[in-house]
């Protein structure tokens, strides 16, 4: 095993930071924290690149191992000590470890706990939210800080396209036209780095199959592939629509809602989908209410589902949801007489209401969207709210003493990223 570990270490040392890589956004305070740093997210969203970005910025960078390597299939928890000794033999004593896709090794958290207790700094990545949370919660409570990584944001997409973003450029005719053109592309292609590079739908197929078979079916010992395929296809074709567990049983052809609940939980663990609830001050009602489902990336939605061209508003809503998750907000939807797409909660208080619409193509659409936002603002005592459109001239309107900001989605996505 030691010779194999050495071979893998030396092979993986080639995985170093490349100046052509895109710097990913993440909370900088986690670098200086003494806590274990956990980076989680869907397969191939750039976790390994981010880990190498962090390695590149640190003096100690040699104790690196990616456990998503078929040569490590027989690696188990008792081999961690051998790995540590091999690191020392090859590189001398260092105090910083980098472990990629560590959830592939059962009981990994015991070794990481020992390293932490002995004063080492540890960075780890993982692609399964449930396994990570269970293992972190069991042995590492209070000893780690976690951050989620997503496919490229629109700002990162612009960096990938080598577009220099400036505040003044957002207001010139040429700059605005270029930004809208890039947003059209981002709206269609999403943000998976290798998909942007290759532009091949077979890549999306391979990614989805890895998630479905390795992370859902095999990991959870499931055998009915057809049920899962039907469920994912339906959800991708009905992004942001209200669904119930009982309703989805008929779609997937399963006998009871518990099976659907489990399937949805497994899919969410992989970061393929996310579900949000209708806000209610009663936690019980909140759990029982219909859910809205969003996907990790628009390109995957197009690959996995079927949508009519007039349903672009739901793809736009998916992009806004993902950005809200990137900004680490707690997200709900509102539904009473009217619907409001997103409510943002801080603590026990709703602090923002956001409506998303492709365009105000008819007066009926405009009235419906404004009424939904106003109802939410009134119920939660908000003085301001936002309506995000695919493209529009930014404006503020006043309705019944409430201020409504109407803004193009592409500009809202960049609000935190512009500089003079």
N, C-alpha and C positions, 0 to 999 in steps of 0.2 A: 504493500500500500504506500510506503514512503516514496519509492521511486515514482509511482503514479502521481502522487501529490506534487512532487518536484516538477514532473513534466507539465502538469496542469498549471502550476504556479508560473513557470517560465513562459508557457504559451500565452497565459492570460496577462503577463506583464506587457505584452504588446498592445493591450487595450488601454492606451494612454490618451490624454486629451489632445485633440487636433484643433488647430487654430481655425479650421473651417467649421467647427461645430458651433451651434447656436447656444449662447449662454442662457440657461434657464432661470426663471424667476423663482425664488424661494426665500423664506424668512432668514435673513442673515444672522439673526441672534442665535440660531441653533448651532452655528459653527463654534461659537465661544462658550456655549453651554457645556457644563460637565455631564449632562444627561446623555443617555443613548439616543441617537438620532435615527428615527424610523421614517423612511421614504416609501410610501405605498402608492399604487396606481396600476392601471391596466397594463397588460403585456405590450411591449414595444412602444410605449409612450415616451421613452427617453430616460428611464430611471438609471440605467447603467451609465448613460452619458452624463447625467447629473452627478452621479457618484464619482465619475472620473473628473468632472469639473471641480468638485470639492477636493479630490486627491491632488489635482494640479495646483490648487491654491494653498496646500499644506506642505510643510517641510517633510513630514513623514508620510510616505505614500506607497510603501512596498507591501504591506500586509493586506493584500487584496485577494479575494477568492469569489468567483461567480459559480454558484452551486446549480445553475441551470445548464449543466454540462453533463452529457450522457456518460462521460468517463467516471463521473462521481456517483454512479447509480448505487454502488455498494458503500459509499461513505455514510457513516452513522455517527451518533453523538460521541462515542468513545474515540473516534478518530480526531476530534478537535484538538486534543492535547498534542497528538502527533503533528497536526498542522501547525500549531503554535511553535513547537520545537523546531520544525522545518523552517519556518519563517526566521527564527533566531539564527539558525545555522547558515541560512543563505544571505540574510541582510543585517544581522546584528540585532541588538535590542532596540525595539521601537515601542511606542505607547499608543499607537493609533491603528485600529482595524477597520477594514471595509469588506462587508459581506453582502454579496448580491444574490437576490432570490433565495434568501436563507430559509424560507418556509419549506423548501424541499427536503430539509433534514429534520426528521422528528426529534423533539426534545432539545432543539437548538438553544432555546431560551435559558436552559440550565448553564450552559457554557458561557453564554453572554452575560448572565447574572454574575458568574464568578469573575469574569474579566472586569466587569464594572466595579464589583466590590474590591478588586485589587488595584483600582485607580486608572484603568485603561479608558481611552475614548473609543467609542464604537459607532460606526455608521452602518446601517443595514437597509436593504430594500426588500420589498415583497409584493406579490401580485394577488394575494388573497386576503381580503379585509377581515373575514371571520376568523381565519386561522391566526392571523397576526393579533387580532384583538383578544382572542382567547388566551394565547400564549403570553402576550404582554401583560394581560390582566392577572394571569395566574402567578407569574414569578417576577414580573418587572414593574409592578404597580409603583408609581411615583418615581421611577428611575428613567423614564424616557420622554421624549417629545416627538410628536408625529406630524408629518406634513404630507399632503396628497399632491401627486403630480399628474397632470392631465396632458393630452396632446397639445400642440402649440396653441396659445392664445392668438388673437388677431395681431397683437403687437409683436409677438414672437414670429408669426407668419411673415410680417412685413420685414423683420430683421433677416429672416431666411431669404426673402426676395431682394435683400440689399437695398431696401427703401429707407432712406433716412427720414425719420419722423420728426417734424418740427411743428410747433403750434401755428406759426405763420403759414406753413404749407397746407394746413387744413382749410385755410380760408381763400387761398388763391384759386383761380379757375382751373389752372393746370393741376395743382396739387390735389384739389378736391376730386377732379376727374380721375386721377391716378388712384387715389384712395378708394373710390367707388369701384373702379375696375378690379383692384386687388380684393376688395370685399366680395365682389361677384365670384371671384375664383375661390376664395376661402369658404364662401357659402356652399359651394359645390364640392370642394375637395376635402374640407375638414383640415385637421392638423397633425395626423400621424406622420412623423418625419420621413420615414422610408417610402411611404405612399406618395408624398409630395415629390420625392426624388425620382421614383420609378414610374409613377403614374399608371401602374398596372393593377387592374381590378383583381387579378389572381393573388396579389399580395393581401388584399382585404379578405379574400376567401380563405387563404392560409391562416391569417390572424384569427378569423372567426372560428375556424375549425380547431385551432389550438385551444382557444378559450372553451368552446363547447365540449370537446372531447377530453382534453387533459384536465381542465380546471373545474368542469361541472360533472360530466358523466363519470370519468374514472375516479376523481377525487372523492365523489360522494356515492360511489358504487351504484350508479343508476344504470338501467338497462333499456329504458324506453326512449330511444333517440327521437322517434317520430313526434312524441308529445312535446318535447322541448323545441324541436324545429318549428312546429305549428305555433307554439306560444310566442317564440321570438319573432317569427314572421308577422304575426298579428300585432304585436306590440310595436314593431318597427313601422308597420303600415298605419298605426294609429297613435303616433307620438303625441303626447300632451292631452290625449282624450281621457275622459273619466272611465275607469274600469273597476269592476268588483271581482273578488275571488270567485264567487259563484258564476258570474258571467264568463270568466276565463276558463272554467272547467269545460264548458260546452265547446269553446274554441279549440282547446287542446285535446279534447276527447278523453278527459280523465274523470274518475268517478266522484271525487270529493274535493272540496275547497282546500283541505289541508295539504294535499299534494301540490296544488297550485301555489299555495303559500310557501312551501318548501322550495319549489322550482324558482320562484321569484327571489327568495332569499339567496339561493346558490348563485343566481345570475348577478345579483347585486354585489355579492362577495367578490366577483371577478372585476368589478367596476364597469361591466358592459352596460348595465342599466342603472337608473336611479328612480326611486319613487318618492313623491311628496304627498302629504295629506292636506285635507281641508283644515284650516285652523279652527280650533275650538278650545275654549278654556277648560272643557272637560276632556281629560286625557283618554278616557274610555270611548267617548264619541269620536275623538280624533282618530283613534285606532280603527274604529268601525266604519268610518266614512270612506267613500270612494277614493281611489288613488289616481294620480297622474304619473305617467311614466316618461322618462327622458333617456336618451342614449348618449354614450361617451363621445360620439363623433358623427357629423352629418354624412360623411362619405359612407360610413357603415350603415346608416339608416337607408340610404339609397340602395346599397348592396343587398340588404336583408329584407327590405319591405317593398311595398308597392304604394305609391302616392300619386295622386293626380296633380297636374301642374298648378291648379288653383289652390292647392293646399300648402303653398310655400310659407304661409304664415306660421305653420306649426314647426317647420324647419328653423325659421327665424327664432321662434320661442325656445327651441332646443339650444341654440347658440347662446341666448341670453341666460338660460338656466345654467349652462356650463360655466359661464363667466361669473355668475353669482356664487357658484360652488368654489371656483378659484379664489374668490375674494373671501371665502370662509364664512359665508352668511348661513344662518338657519332659515330655511325656505319653506313656505306653505303656499296654498292657494286659497282664494276667498270665493265662496258661492252662497248667495242668498237669493234675492230676486234676480240679481245680475251676477256675472262672474268677473273676478279680477285675477289675472294670471299668477302674480307673485306677491306675497307678503313676506317681509323680512322682520324676524324677531330678534331682539336683543334682550336677554334675561327673560322676563315675563311680558315684555312690552313690544307691540308691533310698531316699528319705527319707519317703515317704508312700504309703499304700494306701487307696483309697476305693472303696466299693461303693455302687451306686445301685439302689434298688428302689422301685416305686410304693407297695407296702404289704406287710406280713407277713400276707397274707390267709389263708395256711395254714401249718401247722407245717413242711410240706415246703419251702415257699418260704423261711421263716426259717432253717431248717437249711442250705439250699443257699447262701444269701447269707453266712451266718456262716462256713461251711466255706471258701468261696472267699477271704474276707478273711483268715481265720486261716492258710490255706496260704501266701498271699502274705506275711503278716507273719512267718511262720516262716522262709521261704526267704530273705527279705531282712533278717532280724534286726531287725524293728521291734517295739517294745513297745506301740505304740498304733496304732489304725486307726479309720476312720469308716464308718458306714453311713448314707446319706442317703435318707430316705423322703419321700413327698409331704407328709404331715403326720403328726406323732406328738408325744408328750410326750418332751422330751429326757431321755435317761438314759444311764448308763454301766454296762456289764456286763463281768464278768471271765470269760474262758474260757482255761483252760490257762495261767494266768499272764499273759495278754495283755489289755489294756484296749481295749474297743470302745465308741466313742462313737456313740450313735444320735441323730440330729438331723433335724428337718424341713429340707427343701431351702431353703425360703424364708428360714429363719433363717440357714443356712450362707451363702447368697448375700449376706446383709447383715452378716456378721461384721466386715468391715473398715469398715463404713459407719456403725455406730451411735455415738451420743454421748450423754452424760448431760444 
